[in-house]
Amino acid sequence: MKDAEHHLFEQLKKVFHEMDTLWNRTADQYGFQCNGCEDNCCETEFYHHTHIEKAYFLHGFNRLQRPVIVMSSKKAKKVNAKRHLAAKKKERLRIMCPVNIDGKCTLYPYRPMICRLHGIPHEVEIPAGLGKEKKRIHQPGCAAGADLFKETYHPFDRTPFYSQLATLEKAYCQLKFPGKPQRIKETIAQMIAK
């Protein structure tokens, strides 16, 4: 791995560590533990939008043992085919992430931001548009903690993390892509299907 890319990955790891620390601290304030549930977020069709997260995730994926890579890639192809068929039928599909094996994420240290931040109530500041004021949006947590979350809101502001990630994404794209890179909107299954 090139030194500049490695340096950006190290910075991303620090941001991810900060996310995990604040998420865990806030979840503890609610008395919430994510132990899996019927509405398992690993079955949710999450989209990931940054090149640096994708590159870091694939860096981790390529470090797995070869049989796990092959198995996860095959599962990813099946997941993509099923999601494509469900989309054509305008149906919603819940299906397990292809890197989840026996209920555990095989790439937990490399998982993208949305996988890290999902679950607890949060807020995010939307920047002001031309002639508009910025606004703050609040979102509820997942169904598994609904009873814990309804009493009191413990502040969990995602805005600084989005800003830090945007800065790293800009630096990564300047390093890796000449000109303007294409935007991405991919699931983990789409990232790893080979």
KEBA-91634 format. One record per residue: x, y, z of N, C-alpha, C in turn; residue in one letter. Coordinates in nm, 3 decimals, decimal comma. Example, Ala and Ser with C-alpha at 12.3 -4.5 7.8 and 13.67 -1.06 7.14 Angstrom:
2
1,319	-0,569	0,780	1,230	-0,450	0,780	1,320	-0,330	0,780	A;
1,285	-0,225	0,708	1,367	-0,106	0,714	1,290	0,003	0,787	S;
This chain:
194
0,085	-0,119	0,000	0,000	0,000	0,000	0,089	0,124	0,000	M;
0,053	0,220	-0,081	0,132	0,342	-0,089	0,125	0,419	0,043	K;
0,232	0,492	0,072	0,240	0,566	0,199	0,126	0,665	0,216	D;
0,092	0,740	0,110	-0,013	0,841	0,121	-0,149	0,776	0,149	A;
-0,178	0,666	0,082	-0,304	0,596	0,106	-0,306	0,538	0,246	E;
-0,194	0,479	0,288	-0,184	0,424	0,423	-0,209	0,533	0,527	H;
-0,152	0,650	0,506	-0,171	0,763	0,599	-0,319	0,801	0,609	H;
-0,388	0,805	0,495	-0,532	0,838	0,497	-0,612	0,729	0,566	L;
-0,575	0,603	0,545	-0,643	0,494	0,614	-0,622	0,504	0,765	F;
-0,503	0,544	0,807	-0,476	0,561	0,950	-0,563	0,673	1,008	E;
-0,580	0,780	0,933	-0,668	0,890	0,978	-0,813	0,842	0,985	Q;
-0,854	0,764	0,885	-0,991	0,709	0,886	-1,012	0,619	1,006	L;
-0,913	0,537	1,038	-0,924	0,450	1,156	-0,945	0,532	1,283	K;
-0,879	0,646	1,293	-0,896	0,732	1,411	-1,038	0,788	1,417	K;
-1,091	0,830	1,303	-1,229	0,880	1,299	-1,326	0,768	1,336	V;
-1,303	0,650	1,283	-1,389	0,535	1,316	-1,382	0,504	1,465	F;
-1,262	0,514	1,523	-1,248	0,490	1,667	-1,328	0,593	1,747	H;
-1,323	0,719	1,705	-1,402	0,823	1,772	-1,551	0,794	1,760	E;
-1,595	0,751	1,642	-1,736	0,714	1,623	-1,776	0,604	1,720	M;
-1,695	0,498	1,723	-1,726	0,383	1,809	-1,730	0,424	1,956	D;
-1,635	0,507	1,997	-1,628	0,550	2,137	-1,753	0,629	2,175	T;
-1,790	0,727	2,092	-1,908	0,807	2,124	-2,036	0,724	2,115	L;
-2,045	0,636	2,015	-2,163	0,550	2,002	-2,178	0,466	2,128	W;
-2,070	0,400	2,171	-2,076	0,314	2,289	-2,112	0,393	2,415	N;
-2,054	0,510	2,430	-2,083	0,594	2,547	-2,230	0,633	2,549	R;
-2,282	0,673	2,433	-2,423	0,716	2,426	-2,516	0,597	2,445	T;
-2,484	0,483	2,384	-2,566	0,363	2,402	-2,569	0,322	2,549	A;
-2,456	0,335	2,618	-2,451	0,303	2,762	-2,543	0,394	2,841	D;
-2,555	0,521	2,801	-2,645	0,613	2,871	-2,790	0,567	2,862	Q;
-2,824	0,502	2,751	-2,959	0,447	2,735	-2,973	0,310	2,801	Y;
-2,862	0,246	2,830	-2,866	0,107	2,874	-2,894	0,014	2,757	G;
-2,853	0,058	2,637	-2,880	-0,018	2,514	-2,759	-0,100	2,474	F;
-2,785	-0,227	2,444	-2,681	-0,314	2,390	-2,732	-0,375	2,261	Q;
-2,650	-0,373	2,158	-2,687	-0,433	2,031	-2,646	-0,579	2,034	C;
-2,743	-0,666	2,055	-2,716	-0,810	2,063	-2,786	-0,886	1,952	N;
-2,819	-0,816	1,845	-2,893	-0,882	1,738	-3,041	-0,881	1,770	G;
-3,122	-0,878	1,668	-3,266	-0,875	1,690	-3,335	-0,916	1,560	C;
-3,468	-0,921	1,563	-3,543	-0,957	1,442	-3,521	-0,856	1,331	E;
-3,504	-0,731	1,368	-3,483	-0,623	1,270	-3,332	-0,599	1,253	D;
-3,259	-0,708	1,231	-3,113	-0,705	1,225	-3,063	-0,607	1,120	N;
-2,981	-0,511	1,162	-2,932	-0,410	1,067	-2,839	-0,471	0,962	C;
-2,785	-0,590	0,988	-2,701	-0,657	0,888	-2,785	-0,709	0,771	C;
-2,917	-0,702	0,784	-3,006	-0,740	0,674	-3,062	-0,618	0,601	E;
-3,020	-0,501	0,643	-3,070	-0,376	0,585	-2,989	-0,338	0,462	T;
-3,054	-0,282	0,364	-2,987	-0,240	0,241	-2,925	-0,101	0,263	E;
-2,810	-0,099	0,328	-2,738	0,026	0,352	-2,655	0,059	0,228	F;
-2,655	0,187	0,191	-2,569	0,234	0,082	-2,453	0,312	0,140	Y;
-2,339	0,296	0,076	-2,217	0,363	0,119	-2,174	0,455	0,006	H;
-2,126	0,574	0,043	-2,110	0,681	-0,056	-1,969	0,737	-0,069	H;
-1,871	0,681	0,000	-1,737	0,739	-0,010	-1,637	0,637	-0,065	T;
-1,549	0,686	-0,148	-1,445	0,602	-0,207	-1,346	0,554	-0,101	H;
-1,318	0,639	-0,003	-1,220	0,598	0,098	-1,274	0,485	0,185	I;
-1,402	0,489	0,220	-1,459	0,380	0,299	-1,459	0,251	0,218	E;
-1,493	0,262	0,090	-1,493	0,143	0,004	-1,352	0,085	-0,006	K;
-1,253	0,170	-0,028	-1,114	0,123	-0,041	-1,066	0,059	0,089	A;
-1,100	0,120	0,201	-1,058	0,066	0,330	-1,127	-0,067	0,357	Y;
-1,254	-0,075	0,324	-1,329	-0,199	0,342	-1,269	-0,311	0,255	F;
-1,241	-0,279	0,129	-1,183	-0,379	0,038	-1,041	-0,418	0,081	L;
-0,969	-0,323	0,139	-0,837	-0,354	0,195	-0,851	-0,463	0,301	H;
-0,949	-0,446	0,389	-0,974	-0,548	0,491	-1,024	-0,678	0,431	G;
-1,114	-0,667	0,334	-1,170	-0,786	0,269	-1,060	-0,870	0,205	F;
-0,967	-0,805	0,139	-0,858	-0,877	0,070	-0,757	-0,938	0,166	N;
-0,768	-0,905	0,293	-0,679	-0,964	0,395	-0,741	-1,089	0,459	R;
-0,868	-1,116	0,428	-0,932	-1,237	0,481	-0,869	-1,361	0,419	L;
-0,893	-1,475	0,481	-0,846	-1,601	0,424	-0,918	-1,626	0,292	Q;
-0,847	-1,685	0,198	-0,900	-1,705	0,063	-1,037	-1,774	0,060	R;
-1,060	-1,881	0,137	-1,193	-1,945	0,133	-1,306	-1,850	0,177	P;
-1,278	-1,762	0,271	-1,379	-1,667	0,319	-1,408	-1,564	0,210	V;
-1,303	-1,520	0,141	-1,321	-1,425	0,031	-1,409	-1,486	-0,078	I;
-1,379	-1,609	-0,116	-1,455	-1,677	-0,222	-1,600	-1,696	-0,179	V;
-1,622	-1,745	-0,057	-1,758	-1,768	-0,008	-1,836	-1,637	-0,001	M;
-1,774	-1,531	0,053	-1,844	-1,403	0,066	-1,874	-1,342	-0,070	S;
-1,783	-1,358	-0,166	-1,806	-1,306	-0,301	-1,924	-1,378	-0,367	S;
-1,933	-1,509	-0,349	-2,046	-1,586	-0,404	-2,177	-1,542	-0,339	K;
-2,173	-1,526	-0,206	-2,293	-1,479	-0,136	-2,333	-1,340	-0,185	K;
-2,235	-1,254	-0,211	-2,262	-1,118	-0,257	-2,335	-1,120	-0,392	A;
-2,292	-1,208	-0,481	-2,358	-1,219	-0,612	-2,504	-1,259	-0,596	K;
-2,529	-1,353	-0,505	-2,667	-1,397	-0,479	-2,751	-1,285	-0,417	K;
-2,690	-1,213	-0,323	-2,760	-1,101	-0,259	-2,796	-0,996	-0,365	V;
-2,701	-0,963	-0,451	-2,726	-0,863	-0,556	-2,838	-0,907	-0,650	N;
-2,838	-1,035	-0,689	-2,941	-1,086	-0,779	-3,079	-1,079	-0,712	A;
-3,086	-1,116	-0,585	-3,214	-1,113	-0,512	-3,263	-0,970	-0,493	K;
-3,170	-0,878	-0,462	-3,210	-0,738	-0,445	-3,258	-0,678	-0,578	R;
-3,190	-0,715	-0,687	-3,230	-0,667	-0,820	-3,371	-0,715	-0,854	H;
-3,399	-0,841	-0,828	-3,531	-0,897	-0,855	-3,637	-0,831	-0,767	L;
-3,606	-0,810	-0,641	-3,701	-0,745	-0,550	-3,729	-0,602	-0,595	A;
-3,627	-0,531	-0,641	-3,645	-0,393	-0,689	-3,735	-0,390	-0,811	A;
-3,719	-0,486	-0,901	-3,805	-0,492	-1,021	-3,951	-0,513	-0,982	K;
-3,972	-0,591	-0,877	-4,108	-0,618	-0,829	-4,157	-0,511	-0,732	K;
-4,070	-0,411	-0,705	-4,100	-0,304	-0,609	-4,130	-0,360	-0,471	K;
-4,052	-0,460	-0,435	-4,064	-0,523	-0,304	-3,944	-0,486	-0,219	E;
-3,966	-0,486	-0,091	-3,856	-0,460	0,002	-3,800	-0,595	0,045	R;
-3,669	-0,605	0,044	-3,605	-0,732	0,076	-3,508	-0,715	0,192	L;
-3,520	-0,804	0,288	-3,423	-0,809	0,397	-3,342	-0,936	0,377	R;
-3,211	-0,919	0,364	-3,124	-1,035	0,341	-2,989	-1,007	0,408	I;
-2,930	-1,111	0,463	-2,808	-1,096	0,541	-2,691	-1,047	0,456	M;
-2,613	-0,956	0,512	-2,492	-0,905	0,448	-2,397	-1,022	0,420	C;
-2,335	-1,024	0,303	-2,251	-1,139	0,267	-2,123	-1,155	0,349	P;
-2,084	-1,056	0,426	-1,965	-1,073	0,511	-2,002	-1,111	0,653	V;
-2,131	-1,130	0,678	-2,177	-1,178	0,808	-2,180	-1,330	0,803	N;
-2,097	-1,392	0,884	-2,091	-1,538	0,888	-2,121	-1,584	1,029	I;
-2,222	-1,668	1,040	-2,266	-1,721	1,170	-2,298	-1,610	1,269	D;
-2,361	-1,503	1,218	-2,405	-1,394	1,304	-2,297	-1,294	1,342	G;
-2,180	-1,306	1,283	-2,070	-1,214	1,314	-2,017	-1,150	1,186	K;
-1,985	-1,022	1,195	-1,926	-0,949	1,083	-1,778	-0,987	1,074	C;
-1,739	-1,045	0,962	-1,599	-1,086	0,946	-1,507	-0,967	0,923	T;
-1,568	-0,850	0,894	-1,489	-0,729	0,868	-1,525	-0,617	0,965	L;
-1,557	-0,653	1,088	-1,602	-0,557	1,187	-1,509	-0,436	1,201	Y;
-1,377	-0,453	1,208	-1,290	-0,335	1,221	-1,289	-0,246	1,096	P;
-1,330	-0,301	0,982	-1,326	-0,227	0,855	-1,464	-0,178	0,811	Y;
-1,567	-0,203	0,891	-1,703	-0,170	0,849	-1,719	-0,019	0,828	R;
-1,802	0,017	0,729	-1,822	0,160	0,699	-1,899	0,235	0,808	P;
-1,903	0,366	0,791	-1,963	0,455	0,889	-2,108	0,418	0,924	M;
-2,192	0,395	0,825	-2,334	0,372	0,855	-2,352	0,247	0,940	I;
-2,267	0,147	0,921	-2,274	0,027	1,004	-2,235	0,060	1,149	C;
-2,148	0,156	1,166	-2,102	0,196	1,299	-2,203	0,284	1,373	R;
-2,269	0,372	1,301	-2,352	0,475	1,364	-2,499	0,437	1,376	L;
-2,541	0,331	1,311	-2,682	0,292	1,312	-2,724	0,247	1,452	H;
-2,850	0,267	1,481	-2,907	0,207	1,602	-2,961	0,302	1,706	G;
-2,884	0,404	1,741	-2,929	0,492	1,848	-2,980	0,625	1,791	I;
-3,070	0,694	1,862	-3,120	0,824	1,814	-3,003	0,920	1,792	P;
-3,018	1,003	1,691	-2,908	1,095	1,657	-2,961	1,222	1,595	H;
-2,869	1,313	1,577	-2,901	1,439	1,510	-2,791	1,469	1,410	E;
-2,825	1,549	1,310	-2,728	1,592	1,211	-2,766	1,732	1,165	V;
-2,664	1,814	1,145	-2,688	1,950	1,098	-2,677	1,953	0,946	E;
-2,782	2,003	0,881	-2,784	2,016	0,736	-2,734	2,156	0,703	I;
-2,629	2,167	0,620	-2,576	2,300	0,588	-2,680	2,389	0,522	P;
-2,661	2,517	0,538	-2,753	2,615	0,478	-2,732	2,618	0,327	A;
-2,842	2,617	0,255	-2,835	2,635	0,110	-2,842	2,783	0,079	G;
-2,836	2,816	-0,045	-2,841	2,955	-0,087	-2,970	3,019	-0,037	L;
-2,957	3,120	0,046	-3,073	3,191	0,098	-3,150	3,115	0,204	G;
-3,095	3,005	0,253	-3,165	2,925	0,355	-3,079	2,914	0,479	K;
-3,147	2,891	0,591	-3,074	2,870	0,716	-3,043	2,722	0,732	E;
-2,932	2,694	0,801	-2,903	2,553	0,829	-3,007	2,500	0,926	K;
-3,028	2,370	0,921	-3,125	2,311	1,013	-3,070	2,183	1,073	K;
-3,125	2,147	1,185	-3,082	2,028	1,257	-3,195	1,926	1,251	R;
-3,160	1,806	1,206	-3,258	1,699	1,192	-3,231	1,594	1,299	I;
-3,337	1,548	1,364	-3,328	1,442	1,465	-3,393	1,316	1,410	H;
-3,327	1,203	1,431	-3,378	1,074	1,385	-3,389	0,978	1,504	Q;
-3,492	0,892	1,503	-3,507	0,795	1,612	-3,406	0,681	1,597	P;
-3,390	0,605	1,699	-3,303	0,487	1,691	-3,378	0,369	1,633	G;
-3,316	0,253	1,638	-3,376	0,133	1,581	-3,487	0,080	1,671	C;
-3,565	-0,011	1,616	-3,680	-0,067	1,687	-3,638	-0,145	1,812	A;
-3,520	-0,205	1,809	-3,475	-0,288	1,921	-3,463	-0,208	2,052	A;
-3,432	-0,079	2,041	-3,416	0,002	2,161	-3,527	0,103	2,182	G;
-3,636	0,088	2,108	-3,744	0,189	2,111	-3,791	0,222	2,252	A;
-3,807	0,121	2,337	-3,854	0,147	2,474	-3,752	0,227	2,555	D;
-3,624	0,202	2,531	-3,519	0,275	2,603	-3,504	0,418	2,552	L;
-3,530	0,437	2,422	-3,505	0,566	2,359	-3,617	0,668	2,381	F;
-3,735	0,623	2,422	-3,850	0,716	2,427	-3,849	0,810	2,547	K;
-3,775	0,777	2,650	-3,778	0,859	2,772	-3,700	0,989	2,758	E;
-3,571	0,978	2,730	-3,482	1,094	2,726	-3,391	1,083	2,605	T;
-3,362	1,198	2,544	-3,267	1,198	2,433	-3,128	1,229	2,488	Y;
-3,035	1,139	2,464	-2,895	1,163	2,498	-2,827	1,208	2,370	H;
-2,775	1,329	2,365	-2,723	1,386	2,240	-2,619	1,297	2,171	P;
-2,643	1,274	2,045	-2,549	1,201	1,960	-2,549	1,272	1,824	F;
-2,452	1,362	1,808	-2,444	1,446	1,688	-2,348	1,382	1,588	D;
-2,402	1,341	1,473	-2,319	1,279	1,369	-2,244	1,382	1,285	R;
-2,282	1,508	1,293	-2,228	1,612	1,205	-2,075	1,616	1,202	T;
-2,006	1,617	1,317	-1,859	1,623	1,311	-1,799	1,504	1,235	P;
-1,860	1,387	1,249	-1,808	1,269	1,181	-1,828	1,281	1,029	F;
-1,943	1,332	0,988	-1,967	1,353	0,846	-1,865	1,453	0,790	Y;
-1,835	1,557	0,867	-1,738	1,657	0,822	-1,599	1,599	0,810	S;
-1,558	1,522	0,911	-1,426	1,460	0,908	-1,415	1,362	0,790	Q;
-1,520	1,285	0,769	-1,518	1,189	0,660	-1,514	1,260	0,525	L;
-1,586	1,370	0,512	-1,585	1,447	0,387	-1,445	1,500	0,358	A;
-1,373	1,544	0,461	-1,237	1,594	0,443	-1,144	1,481	0,396	T;
-1,157	1,364	0,458	-1,075	1,250	0,417	-1,111	1,203	0,277	L;
-1,238	1,205	0,245	-1,282	1,165	0,111	-1,224	1,257	0,005	E;
-1,223	1,385	0,032	-1,167	1,481	-0,064	-1,019	1,452	-0,086	K;
-0,945	1,431	0,022	-0,801	1,402	0,011	-0,777	1,270	-0,062	A;
-0,861	1,171	-0,033	-0,845	1,040	-0,098	-0,872	1,051	-0,249	Y;
-0,977	1,120	-0,285	-1,012	1,134	-0,426	-0,906	1,214	-0,502	C;
-0,849	1,315	-0,438	-0,740	1,392	-0,502	-0,620	1,302	-0,526	Q;
-0,597	1,208	-0,435	-0,484	1,116	-0,446	-0,507	1,010	-0,554	L;
-0,629	0,956	-0,560	-0,654	0,838	-0,643	-0,719	0,864	-0,779	K;
-0,789	0,976	-0,792	-0,866	0,997	-0,915	-0,829	1,129	-0,980	F;
-0,782	1,124	-1,104	-0,758	1,250	-1,175	-0,892	1,311	-1,216	P;
-0,904	1,439	-1,204	-1,032	1,502	-1,238	-1,134	1,477	-1,130	G;
-1,258	1,476	-1,169	-1,368	1,458	-1,072	-1,411	1,312	-1,069	K;
-1,404	1,247	-0,952	-1,444	1,106	-0,945	-1,595	1,090	-0,955	P;
-1,636	0,975	-1,003	-1,778	0,945	-1,007	-1,828	0,924	-0,865	Q;
-1,951	0,966	-0,841	-2,011	0,940	-0,710	-2,042	0,791	-0,701	R;
-2,040	0,740	-0,580	-2,077	0,600	-0,562	-2,196	0,589	-0,468	I;
-2,270	0,484	-0,489	-2,382	0,448	-0,402	-2,390	0,296	-0,411	K;
-2,318	0,231	-0,320	-2,306	0,085	-0,328	-2,331	0,020	-0,192	E;
-2,389	-0,098	-0,198	-2,401	-0,181	-0,079	-2,270	-0,259	-0,064	T;
-2,253	-0,322	0,049	-2,135	-0,406	0,069	-2,134	-0,519	-0,033	I;
-2,250	-0,577	-0,060	-2,258	-0,684	-0,159	-2,211	-0,636	-0,297	A;
-2,247	-0,516	-0,334	-2,203	-0,462	-0,462	-2,053	-0,436	-0,464	Q;
-1,997	-0,397	-0,349	-1,853	-0,372	-0,342	-1,770	-0,498	-0,363	M;
-1,817	-0,611	-0,310	-1,731	-0,729	-0,309	-1,766	-0,834	-0,412	I;
-1,877	-0,821	-0,480	-1,914	-0,922	-0,580	-1,809	-0,923	-0,690	A;
-1,751	-1,038	-0,717	-1,646	-1,046	-0,819	-1,685	-1,148	-0,924	K;
